[in-house]
Amino acid sequence: MHRFYRISKQLHFGFNYRKVIPSCRNITALAIETSCDDTSVAVVQKSSNESLPNIVCLNTHRTLSKYEKYGGIHPSVVIQEHQKNLANVVYETINQSRSLGVSKYDLIAVTRGPGMIGPLAIGLNFAKGLAVGIDKPLLAVHHMQAHALTAQLESQVPFPFLSILVSGGHTLLILSNSVISHEILASTTDIAIGDYLDKCAKYLEIPWNNQMPAAALEKFSIPPINDLNMDCNPPNPMSTGDKAHNPNFSFSGLESYARRIITSRTWTNSEKKILAYKLQEAAFKHICQKLAKAIEPIDLSRVRFLVCSGGVARNSLLKKMLEEQLISLYNKGSAPKMKLVYPSLELCSDNAAMIAYTGIRMFEEGFKSSLGVEPIRKWPINSIMDVEGWMRQ
């Protein structure tokens, strides 16, 4: 039996899952997300008024349990899983939306990149077939753009706003000025925050328990109760000399430190839990410090929100430290008063609802994609419109 994670129960995910009355003022998108290991399909409606979009249904097939023995995502296995599961998830989603009164779609949205080429191609080719089959526009969208816009699925977050996008492959601070304009203020010079956290979990030999290693690390960790001398003093990356003025992130030094200290001696399980906490805390402190540095030269007079999105945005310690940093910056007069906004947990992870919403927003901007578009492995978020395949409607 296929295991679907559905946004279909209000108590479980906090969404209003309701029968939708179709309206000519609604734009309805069927979307596919297959940029990495998750196979996700969603139907989202957006009205032309200022009300929030409606996630009609969202089905995500997660296969994390298959990759723990490999220590990470296995390219050939993930392709097999998408090929096996995508049609079933699409079929399930279409049937659900039909049962809720939504049987017609205005567009087909799909992730074009960045991501793993094989999985992206599977989703993109399936979406092309759907678009041709129902004679509707294809919107092949940017994965990280979708993460940046995810908060607008649940909250009124007007442009411009800041976004900190944190995942296994990205660590970005951007200024989102519009649907298609995202200015990069800071990015990682080496590995991403999610990659660092995953490696910490690996070094500590924490079982995944059908969740991402970074999530397992958070669940495993506990803050130190007292000042135990554990000889654990993680470095503060890029905090001295000329590097202190560089707004970009760096996690490779922290990763090397984590590997050295964890393998330096035998730790008790209680000590490992505290190590896990301190290694997370050091990385999040670095993010907060570089956030402050990156916004120094930026005019934020119209910015009222900081969006934290991506898989690592599920981490409660990160969100707590970001909220404290925003308060500190405001009290110092270094930034206007900003509210931290983050998606619900299911929408932090890769999901097709954010792809559907981004497709709708691009459609509203007057764009569609050529049926000849190809997947893109690397695609900077400040170059969304600089690739071939965009067409005016």
C-alpha positions as CSV (number, residue, x, y, z in Angstrom):
1,M,0.0,0.0,0.0
2,H,1.3,3.5,-0.9
3,R,1.9,5.7,2.1
4,F,0.6,9.2,1.4
5,Y,1.0,12.2,3.6
6,R,-2.1,14.2,3.0
7,I,-3.2,17.7,3.9
8,S,-6.7,16.3,4.4
9,K,-7.3,16.5,8.1
10,Q,-7.8,19.8,9.7
11,L,-6.7,18.7,13.1
12,H,-3.5,17.0,11.8
13,F,-2.1,19.7,9.5
14,G,-4.2,22.8,10.4
15,F,-5.6,23.4,7.0
16,N,-9.2,24.0,6.1
17,Y,-9.8,21.1,3.8
18,R,-13.2,21.9,2.4
19,K,-15.4,21.4,-0.6
20,V,-14.6,24.1,-3.1
21,I,-17.3,25.9,-5.2
22,P,-15.7,26.6,-8.6
23,S,-15.8,30.2,-9.7
24,C,-14.7,31.9,-12.9
25,R,-12.6,34.2,-10.6
26,N,-10.5,31.3,-9.4
27,I,-7.3,30.1,-11.0
28,T,-6.8,26.4,-10.3
29,A,-3.4,24.6,-10.7
30,L,-2.5,21.0,-10.7
31,A,1.2,20.7,-9.7
32,I,4.0,18.2,-9.5
33,E,7.2,18.4,-7.4
34,T,10.0,15.8,-7.9
35,S,13.2,17.8,-7.5
36,C,14.7,15.3,-5.0
37,D,13.2,12.3,-3.2
38,D,9.7,13.3,-2.5
39,T,6.9,12.6,-5.0
40,S,4.3,15.4,-4.4
41,V,1.2,16.4,-6.2
42,A,-1.3,19.2,-5.3
43,V,-4.3,21.2,-6.4
44,V,-4.4,24.8,-5.4
45,Q,-6.9,27.5,-6.1
46,K,-6.3,31.3,-6.0
47,S,-9.0,33.9,-6.2
48,S,-8.5,37.2,-7.9
49,N,-9.3,39.0,-4.6
50,E,-7.0,39.4,-1.7
51,S,-8.0,36.2,0.1
52,L,-5.4,33.5,0.8
53,P,-5.1,30.7,-1.7
54,N,-6.8,27.4,-1.0
55,I,-4.9,24.1,-0.9
56,V,-7.6,21.8,-2.3
57,C,-5.5,18.7,-1.8
58,L,-1.9,17.8,-1.3
59,N,-0.5,14.3,-1.5
60,T,3.2,13.6,-0.8
61,H,4.8,10.2,-1.0
62,R,8.0,10.2,1.1
63,T,10.6,7.4,0.8
64,L,13.2,8.4,3.4
65,S,13.3,4.9,4.9
66,K,14.8,3.6,1.7
67,Y,17.9,5.8,1.9
68,E,19.1,5.5,5.5
69,K,21.2,2.4,4.6
70,Y,22.9,4.4,1.9
71,G,23.6,7.4,4.2
72,G,21.7,9.7,1.9
73,I,19.7,10.0,-1.3
74,H,20.7,7.3,-3.8
75,P,20.3,8.6,-7.4
76,S,19.1,5.4,-9.1
77,V,16.8,4.4,-6.2
78,V,15.1,7.8,-6.2
79,I,14.5,7.6,-9.9
80,Q,12.9,4.2,-9.5
81,E,10.7,5.5,-6.7
82,H,9.4,8.4,-8.7
83,Q,8.7,6.2,-11.7
84,K,6.8,3.8,-9.5
85,N,4.8,6.4,-7.5
86,L,4.2,9.5,-9.6
87,A,1.2,8.2,-11.6
88,N,-0.4,6.8,-8.5
89,V,-0.1,10.1,-6.6
90,V,-1.4,12.1,-9.6
91,Y,-4.4,9.7,-9.8
92,E,-5.1,10.0,-6.1
93,T,-4.9,13.8,-6.2
94,I,-7.2,14.2,-9.2
95,N,-9.8,11.9,-7.6
96,Q,-9.6,13.9,-4.4
97,S,-10.0,17.2,-6.1
98,R,-12.9,15.9,-8.2
99,S,-14.7,14.7,-5.0
100,L,-14.3,18.2,-3.7
101,G,-15.9,19.8,-6.7
102,V,-12.7,20.7,-8.6
103,S,-12.4,18.8,-11.8
104,K,-11.0,21.5,-14.2
105,Y,-7.5,23.0,-14.1
106,D,-6.4,26.3,-15.6
107,L,-2.7,25.3,-15.7
108,I,-0.2,22.5,-15.0
109,A,2.7,23.6,-12.8
110,V,5.9,21.6,-12.2
111,T,9.3,22.0,-10.8
112,R,11.9,22.7,-13.5
113,G,14.9,23.2,-11.2
114,P,17.2,23.4,-9.4
115,G,17.5,19.8,-8.3
116,M,18.5,16.4,-9.4
117,I,18.2,16.0,-13.2
118,G,16.7,12.5,-13.2
119,P,13.8,13.2,-10.7
120,L,13.2,16.6,-12.3
121,A,12.9,15.0,-15.8
122,I,10.3,12.5,-14.6
123,G,8.1,15.1,-13.1
124,L,8.6,17.6,-16.0
125,N,7.8,15.0,-18.7
126,F,4.7,13.8,-16.8
127,A,3.5,17.4,-16.5
128,K,4.0,18.1,-20.2
129,G,1.8,15.1,-21.0
130,L,-0.9,16.5,-18.7
131,A,-0.7,19.9,-20.2
132,V,-1.0,18.5,-23.7
133,G,-3.8,16.1,-22.7
134,I,-6.0,18.8,-21.2
135,D,-4.8,21.6,-23.5
136,K,-3.7,24.0,-20.7
137,P,-0.6,26.0,-20.2
138,L,2.5,24.5,-18.6
139,L,4.3,26.5,-15.9
140,A,7.8,25.1,-15.2
141,V,8.9,26.9,-12.1
142,H,11.9,27.6,-9.9
143,H,12.0,25.4,-6.8
144,M,13.6,28.0,-4.5
145,Q,11.3,30.7,-5.8
146,A,8.5,28.5,-4.6
147,H,10.0,28.1,-1.2
148,A,10.3,31.9,-0.9
149,L,6.6,32.3,-1.9
150,T,5.3,29.5,0.3
151,A,4.6,31.8,3.3
152,Q,2.0,33.6,1.1
153,L,0.0,30.3,1.0
154,E,-0.9,30.8,4.7
155,S,-0.2,34.5,5.5
156,Q,-0.5,37.9,4.0
157,V,3.1,38.7,3.3
158,P,3.3,41.6,0.8
159,F,6.4,42.4,-1.3
160,P,9.1,43.4,-0.5
161,F,10.2,40.9,2.2
162,L,13.3,39.1,3.3
163,S,13.7,35.4,2.9
164,I,16.1,33.0,4.6
165,L,16.0,29.8,2.5
166,V,17.5,26.9,4.4
167,S,17.6,23.4,3.0
168,G,19.9,20.4,2.2
169,G,21.2,22.1,-0.9
170,H,20.8,25.9,-0.2
171,T,21.4,28.6,2.3
172,L,20.3,31.9,0.9
173,L,19.3,35.3,2.2
174,I,17.3,37.1,-0.4
175,L,15.3,40.3,-0.8
176,S,12.1,39.3,-2.6
177,N,10.8,42.4,-4.4
178,S,8.2,40.7,-6.6
179,V,7.2,37.3,-7.9
180,I,10.1,37.2,-10.3
181,S,12.6,39.5,-8.7
182,H,14.7,38.0,-5.9
183,E,18.0,39.7,-4.9
184,I,20.6,37.5,-3.3
185,L,22.1,39.2,-0.2
186,A,24.1,36.2,1.1
187,S,24.7,32.6,0.2
188,T,26.9,29.8,1.3
189,T,30.5,29.7,0.2
190,D,30.7,25.9,0.6
191,I,28.1,23.5,1.9
192,A,24.5,24.2,2.8
193,I,23.1,24.3,6.4
194,G,21.0,21.2,5.8
195,D,24.0,19.2,4.5
196,Y,26.0,20.3,7.6
197,L,23.2,19.1,10.0
198,D,22.7,15.8,8.1
199,K,26.5,15.1,8.5
200,C,26.3,15.9,12.2
201,A,23.6,13.4,12.6
202,K,25.7,10.9,10.6
203,Y,28.8,11.4,12.8
204,L,26.6,11.0,15.9
205,E,25.1,7.8,14.5
206,I,21.5,9.0,15.1
207,P,18.8,6.8,13.6
208,W,16.7,8.6,11.0
209,N,13.4,7.0,12.1
210,N,11.8,7.8,8.7
211,Q,12.7,11.5,8.9
212,M,15.5,13.6,7.5
213,P,18.8,13.3,9.4
214,A,18.7,17.0,10.3
215,A,15.2,16.5,11.8
216,A,16.4,13.4,13.7
217,L,19.3,15.5,15.0
218,E,16.9,18.1,16.4
219,K,14.7,15.6,18.0
220,F,17.7,13.8,19.6
221,S,19.3,16.9,21.0
222,I,18.9,18.5,24.4
223,P,20.2,21.8,25.7
224,P,22.9,21.6,28.4
225,I,21.3,21.9,31.9
226,N,24.5,23.3,33.5
227,D,28.0,24.3,32.5
228,L,29.3,20.9,31.8
229,N,32.9,21.0,30.6
230,M,32.6,18.8,27.6
231,D,35.4,20.5,25.6
232,C,32.9,21.4,23.0
233,N,33.5,24.9,21.7
234,P,32.5,25.1,18.0
235,P,34.2,27.8,16.0
236,N,32.4,31.0,14.9
237,P,32.9,30.9,11.1
238,M,34.0,34.0,9.2
239,S,33.9,36.2,12.3
240,T,37.5,37.6,12.3
241,G,39.6,39.8,10.0
242,D,38.2,40.6,6.6
243,K,35.9,37.6,6.7
244,A,33.9,39.3,9.5
245,H,32.7,41.9,6.9
246,N,31.7,39.2,4.4
247,P,27.9,38.6,4.7
248,N,28.1,35.1,3.2
249,F,27.7,31.8,5.1
250,S,30.2,29.0,5.6
251,F,29.6,25.7,7.2
252,S,32.5,23.5,6.1
253,G,34.6,24.6,9.1
254,L,31.8,23.7,11.5
255,E,31.4,20.3,9.7
256,S,35.1,19.6,10.1
257,Y,35.0,20.5,13.7
258,A,32.0,18.3,14.3
259,R,33.7,15.3,12.7
260,R,36.9,15.8,14.7
261,I,35.2,16.3,18.1
262,I,32.7,13.5,17.7
263,T,35.5,11.0,16.7
264,S,38.0,12.3,19.3
265,R,36.7,10.1,22.1
266,T,33.8,7.9,23.2
267,W,30.8,10.0,24.3
268,T,27.9,8.9,26.5
269,N,24.5,9.1,25.0
270,S,23.7,12.1,27.3
271,E,26.8,13.9,26.1
272,K,25.9,13.1,22.5
273,K,22.5,14.8,23.0
274,I,24.2,18.0,24.3
275,L,26.8,17.8,21.4
276,A,23.9,17.7,19.0
277,Y,22.4,20.8,20.5
278,K,25.6,22.8,20.6
279,L,26.5,21.9,17.0
280,Q,23.1,23.2,15.8
281,E,23.3,26.3,18.0
282,A,26.7,27.2,16.6
283,A,25.4,27.0,13.0
284,F,22.2,29.0,13.8
285,K,24.3,31.7,15.6
286,H,26.4,32.0,12.5
287,I,23.2,32.5,10.3
288,C,21.9,35.2,12.7
289,Q,25.2,37.1,12.7
290,K,25.5,37.0,8.9
291,L,21.9,38.1,8.6
292,A,22.7,41.2,10.6
293,K,25.8,41.9,8.4
294,A,24.0,41.3,5.1
295,I,21.2,43.8,5.7
296,E,23.5,46.6,6.9
297,P,23.7,48.3,3.4
298,I,20.1,47.5,2.4
299,D,17.1,49.9,2.5
300,L,14.6,47.9,4.5
301,S,12.2,50.8,5.1
302,R,9.3,49.0,3.3
303,V,10.2,45.5,4.6
304,R,8.0,44.1,7.4
305,F,8.6,40.4,7.2
306,L,11.4,37.9,7.3
307,V,10.3,34.5,5.8
308,C,12.2,31.4,6.9
309,S,11.5,28.5,4.5
310,G,12.9,25.2,3.3
311,G,13.4,21.9,5.1
312,V,15.6,23.3,7.9
313,A,12.9,25.9,8.7
314,R,11.2,23.1,10.5
315,N,13.9,23.5,13.3
316,S,12.4,25.2,16.3
317,L,15.8,26.4,17.7
318,L,16.6,28.2,14.4
319,K,13.2,30.0,14.5
320,K,13.7,30.9,18.1
321,M,17.1,32.4,17.5
322,L,15.9,34.3,14.4
323,E,13.1,35.8,16.3
324,E,15.5,36.9,19.0
325,Q,17.9,38.4,16.4
326,L,15.1,40.4,14.8
327,I,14.1,41.9,18.2
328,S,17.8,42.7,18.9
329,L,18.3,44.4,15.5
330,Y,15.2,46.5,16.0
331,N,16.2,47.5,19.6
332,K,19.6,48.5,18.3
333,G,18.0,50.6,15.5
334,S,19.8,48.4,12.9
335,A,16.6,47.2,11.2
336,P,12.9,48.1,11.1
337,K,10.5,46.0,13.1
338,M,10.0,42.8,11.2
339,K,7.9,39.7,11.9
340,L,9.3,36.2,11.4
341,V,7.0,34.2,9.2
342,Y,7.5,30.5,8.4
343,P,5.3,27.9,6.8
344,S,3.6,25.1,8.7
345,L,5.8,22.0,9.0
346,E,4.5,20.1,6.0
347,L,5.0,23.1,3.8
348,C,8.6,23.7,4.9
349,S,9.5,20.4,3.3
350,D,9.4,20.0,-0.5
351,N,5.7,20.0,-1.6
352,A,3.7,20.5,-4.7
353,A,1.4,23.1,-3.1
354,M,4.1,25.7,-3.3
355,I,4.8,24.7,-6.9
356,A,1.1,25.2,-7.7
357,Y,1.0,28.6,-6.1
358,T,4.2,29.7,-7.8
359,G,2.8,28.5,-11.1
360,I,-0.4,30.5,-10.5
361,R,1.6,33.7,-9.7
362,M,3.8,33.3,-12.8
363,F,0.6,32.7,-14.8
364,E,-0.9,35.9,-13.4
365,E,2.3,37.7,-14.4
366,G,1.5,36.7,-18.0
367,F,4.0,33.9,-18.4
368,K,3.9,30.2,-19.5
369,S,6.5,27.7,-20.4
370,S,7.4,26.1,-23.7
371,L,6.7,22.4,-24.0
372,G,10.3,22.0,-25.0
373,V,11.7,23.1,-21.6
374,E,14.3,20.9,-20.0
375,P,15.2,20.3,-16.3
376,I,17.9,22.6,-14.8
377,R,20.3,21.3,-12.1
378,K,21.6,24.7,-11.0
379,W,19.5,27.8,-11.5
380,P,20.2,30.9,-9.4
381,I,17.2,32.5,-7.9
382,N,18.2,35.9,-9.1
383,S,18.1,34.6,-12.7
384,I,14.6,33.1,-12.9
385,M,13.8,34.8,-16.2
386,D,17.3,34.3,-17.7
387,V,16.7,30.8,-19.0
388,E,15.2,29.6,-22.2
389,G,11.6,28.5,-22.3
390,W,9.5,31.3,-20.9
391,M,6.8,32.6,-23.2
392,R,4.3,35.4,-23.0
393,Q,0.7,34.2,-23.0
